[in-house]
């Protein structure tokens, strides 16, 4: 069986399993089956904003992320965080708010920088689409404000600014909010990159930034 035939065979099997019709939609019967699945897990928030933020901070700390609460002066907060890590040359998405960038640093807009240029920087600063308190997860959309996926995976350091109002409690809440952008690349980040090999040796920075700082503003 050729490669093309194998691909067609696999896709046909998937279509049969999903009961996809010629126009690419599910049949009404399968749609009714899907809607009838019991969903007894919690889907709407139960915590007020201060408790959601507290839970989010706890999850981030558990993942060994740096957690910072804004003083109300975001540029000053960013300056202190970057200075503590001796960071000077940072990549920023082209649409990142200029008013958040402090003086005294070199901020390079990511206008299709090469992987080598991304890797040789001190790190990247981005915003986020939303954050999930229960799982300590940050959701990044591939956009001018939050950068392309490579810019948040290649640099060894990532500082993410999370707005308080963008913190939801549960994953189902986040999925509903993300419905409008489901066709865009989304990256879900829960703490700094870490992996464990077969000998159970934990290694950081293999699949993304070794160090993650989160500024809650």
N, C-alpha and C positions, 0 to 999 in steps of 0.2 A: 504494500500500500504506500503510495507516494505521500509526501508531506502535505500536499494540497488536499488529497483525498482524506487523510487522517484528520486534518483540520475540519473539513466538511462533516465527517462522521461524528466528531466530538460535538460540534455545534448542533447537529441534528439531534443527537441524544439529549442535549441540554434543552432544546426546544420541546422535545417530547415530554421530558420530565416536568417542565414548567407549563406545559399545555399552552404554548404561545401560538396565537393565530397568525395568519398571513400578514396582517397589518402591524404585528408586533405587540399587540395587547393581550392580556390574559383573558381567558374565557370567563363569562359571567359566573359559571359554576365554581371555578378556582378562586375567583375574587370573593364569592360568598364564603367559601371555606376559610379563606384567609381572615376575613372580617369576623368569623365565628370563633377564632382562637381565643381562649380565655386570657385576659391580661389583668391579673390580680395584683401585679406589682404597683408600687406607688409611682404615679406619673406627674403629679403636680406638687409644687413645693409646700413644705410644712413649716419651714423656718423663716423667720424674719431676716432682713438683710444683715444685721450685725452677727447673727448666729451663722448665716451662710458664709460670711467672710471668715469667721472664726474656724468653721469646719474646713474651708478651703485652705487656710493657712496651716492647719494641722496636717492635712494630706500632703501639702507641698513639703513641709518639714520632714515628714516621714520618708519622702522620696529624696531627701538630701538636697533640696533646692533652697536657694537663699530667698527668704521672705522679707519684704520691706513694705511698710505702710507709708504712704506719702504724707508729707508735712503740709501739703497744700501748695507747695512750690515744686512742681515736677522737675524743672531744669536743675534746681538745687539738689533734689533727691538723686537724680541721675548722675550728677557730678560726684556726689559722695560715694555712690555705689561703684562707679567706674574708677575713681581714685583709689578706693580700697583694694581693687584688683589690679591696680597699675595698668589700666587700659587707656590707650591714647588714640588709636586708629580704629574706627568702627565703621562697619557697613550699615547703611540705613536704606530702607525701601524708598523709592523716589517720592512716594506720597506721604511719608512719615511727617507729622506736624513739626514745622520748623520751630515753633514757639516752645517745644519741649526740649530742644537741643541746647545744652549749656555751652558757653564759650570755653576756650582752652583745649579743645579736642579737635581731631580731624575726623570729620564725618564724610564718608564717601558714598554717594548715591549708587545703588546697584542698578546700573544701566547695562545689563547683560555682561557683567564682569565674568572673567574666566574662573574656572574652578581653582586655579592657582592663586588668583587674586583674592578670592574669597578665603582660601585657606591661610594666606599670609597675613590677613588682617588680625587685629586683636579680638574681634568678635562682631556681633550683629545686635542691633536694637530694633525691636518691632513692637507694634501693638498686637491686638488679637481680636478675633470675632466675638468669642465668648469664652467663659470658663465654667467648668462643672465642679461644684464644691465637693460632692460626695466622692468623686474619684480623683480630685486634684488635677484635673485635666485642662489644658489650654488648647483651644481650637484655632488654628491659623488658616486663613483663606489665602490662596494665591491671588494677590491683588497689589496695586500700587501702594496701599497703606501698610500691608503686612508682609510684602515681599514674595518672591517665588520660592518654591520648596528648597531648591539648592542653597539659597542664601541662609536658610534657617537650619540646614543639616550639615553643611561643610565647616563653617567656623567652629572653633573649639569653645566659644563662649557666647551665650545668648542672654540678653536682658530684655524681658517682655513687660510692657506696661499694660496692666489689666484694669479697666474701669470697674468700679464697684457695681454699677448698674448692669454690667454684662456678666455677672456671676449668677448662674442658675444653680439649683440644688441637685436635680436629677438628670440622668442621661436622656430620658424621654423628652424632657423640656428642651434640652439642647437640640435633639433631632428635629423637633417641630420648628424651632427657630431657624435651623439650617436648611429647611425644606426648599426655600427660595434659591439657595445656592448649591443644590445637590449636584449640578452638572459641572461645578468648578472643582479643581483640586483642593482638598482639605487635608490638613495635617493635625493629628491629635497627639499632644505631647503631655506625658505624665512624668514630670521630673527630668533630671539629666539623663543622657543616654547611658545605659548600662546593660551588660549581658554577662552570662555565666557560661563558662566552657564545660566540657564533659567532666573535668576535675573539680567543678564547683568553685572555680576561681572567678571572682567578680571583677570585670574590667569595665571601665567607664570610657565614653567617648568613641566607641566603635561605630555606632550608627547615627551619631548626631553629637551635639555639643556636650563636652565633658562637664561643663559648669552652666547651671541655669539660675538666673536671678529673676525674681518676679516682683515688680513694683505695683502695689495696689493703690490706684489713684481715684 
